[in-house]
Every structure is written in C-alpha cells, then in structure tokens.
C-alpha cells in the first residue's frame, strides 16, 4: 500500500492529488471519498464514493447517509441505497457531481490538472477493505487497482465522460 503524493501524467506534468480530491469533496458534500487516478496516463480521472452508513465494525454499508438522503429528498429521488443511485444513474446526483467537478476544473492552472472522467463506486473505502489507513488516509494499492480494474479500464477506453 502507498499514499500517492504526486501523480506524474503521461505528458510529464506533476500533480498533487490531495488538493484536487479535497476540492471535489468540498464542492460536492455528498461525496465521502475521492481518489485521483492518472499516474502515467493521458488524463486524470477520479474514483468517487457516496457518503453511507457504516456498520458496527465501521465498514461501509449500501445505505446512504442522512446527508445524502436529505439531498435525495430535496431532488425528488426515492433511492436509499448507493446501489440504487448507481443502477438508476440518478440524474440529480450525477448532475451535482459533474457540476462540482466543473467548478473544481475551472480553478485548475492547466488542462493536465482537470479531471476528465469519474465513476461512482458501489462501496465506500474502508480500513477493513484495505483502501484506508488507520488514520483514515486514502491508500492506492495494487489490490485496489485490481478490484476496480474494469471501471478504470472503462474510464480510459470510453468517450462518454460519465461512467
């Protein structure tokens, strides 16, 4: 496991992921975790997780957090689970994320620092699943890459900017 402190794109630009990840979470408060991907790749993409309820062990469940449920109610969305949001590609959720991403991208100092594609994952990151360290610091691992390889491959092979 390792914490990515610097991404070097295929074009050779050095990008610090944490400020971009933090900006996305600030712009889109229903996002729990954001992981920037793009080391040695043509462009940046992002793995996103929605805020959800955790079980007694602190592991994420499929149930949306009260904050996300409030957002859903305000936008006429009946979903109560992360899986329902993804299965239905809930337009209000996807629009809110895309608009937040566009606000973050507008502050980028170069095109290489702009997030071009993103995907919502079915489950939030957790210590138990090996994506977060004990201090809840996000880790990128070969295991995570393997676990999400299909989604990552789709992000870099499709023209559609949204998952």
N, C-alpha and C positions, 0 to 999 in steps of 0.2 A: 504494500500500500504506500502511496505517496501523495502528498499535497501538491497540487500544481500551483506554483507561484508565478510562473511565467510560461506563456504559450508562444511558440515561435511558429508563425504561419508558413505555408509553402513558399510565400513570397519573401520570407525572411523578416517580417515585422514582429517585434517583441511586444506582447500584450499581457498585461496583468489581469487575470480573470476576476479576482475578488471585487474590484470596484464596479465592474460591469454586472456581476452577479448580484451584488448588493443594490445597485441602482434598479435592476429589474424587480427585486423583491420590494423595494420602496414604492415603485410606480404601480405595481400590481400586488396589493396586500393579501390577495387570496393565495399567492404563491408561498409555499413553505420553503422549498429549496430550489436553487437554480445552479446548474453546473455547465460552465462554458466548455465547449469542445472545439478544437481547431488546430492542435499541435501537428505541424507538418501537413496541414490540409489547406485546400484552396480558399475556404471561408470559414467563418465562425458559425457554430450552431449551439443550441442550448437544450439541455435536458431539464424539464421542469416538473415539480411535484406540487400538487394542491395541498393546502392545509387539511389535515384529517385528525380524527380522534385516535388516540393511542390506547392500547390495551393495558392490562395491569403490569405487564413486563416492559412497557414503554415502546412496544413495537407498533408501527402504524397499522390501522385497520382500513377498511374500504369506506367507512363512514366519514362524511365531510364534517369539518369543524363547525362550530356555531357561527364563526365569522363568514365562512363560505356559504353556509345555509342562509344567513341573512342576505348575502349578495344574491343568492339564487332567488329567494322570495321577492326581493326588490325588482328582479328582472323576469318574474313570472316563470321561473324554472322549478319544476317539481322534483328534480333529482335530489337524492340524499346521499348518494354514494359516488365515489370517484369513478368507478367503473361505468356508471350511468352517464356521467359527463362525457367520458371518452367515447362510449358506444354511440351516443347521440350527437357527438361533436357539437355540444350545446353552443349555438351561435353567440349568445351574450358572453359566455366565458371566453370563447376563442377570440371574439372581437376585443374584449377588455385586455386580454394578453397581447394581442397584436398591436393595439393602440399604445399600450405601455412600452412594448418593445420599440415601437417607432419613436416614442418620446426619448427613450434611452439612446437610440441610434442617432437622434438629432443632436445629441451632445458629444458624439464621437469626433475625435480630431482627424480621423482618416477613415476611408471606406473599409480598410482591413479590420478596423475595430468594431464594425457594425455586425450585429447578429442577424444573419440572413434567414436562418430556419430554426424552428424549435419544435419540440414534441412534449406532450404531457405524458408522464409515466403513470402506470397503473398503481404504483405504490410509492409512498414517500421513502426517503432514505432513512436508515436507522443504524444504530450501533450494532444491533443483533445481526443485521444483514451485511455488515462489513463496509458500508458506504460512509459511515460517520465514525470519527474517533471518539474517545471517551469524553472529550471536551466539546463534542458536537461539531467538530471541524470536518468539513467535507473532504473525503478522500477519493481520488480516482485510482482505480485498480484495474489490473488485467481482468480480474473477476467481473467487475462492473462492466468493462468493455464487452466481455464475452456475454454477460447477462443481457445487455442492451444492444448487441451487435446488429440485430435485424432492424431495429429502429434507427440506429446510427447509419447503417448502410442505406436505408431508405432516404434519410435526410440528405445524403451526399449523392444520391443517384436520381432523385426525382426533381422535376421542375417546380412542382407545387410548393410554395413557401411554407405552407402549414402542413402538419403531419397528415 
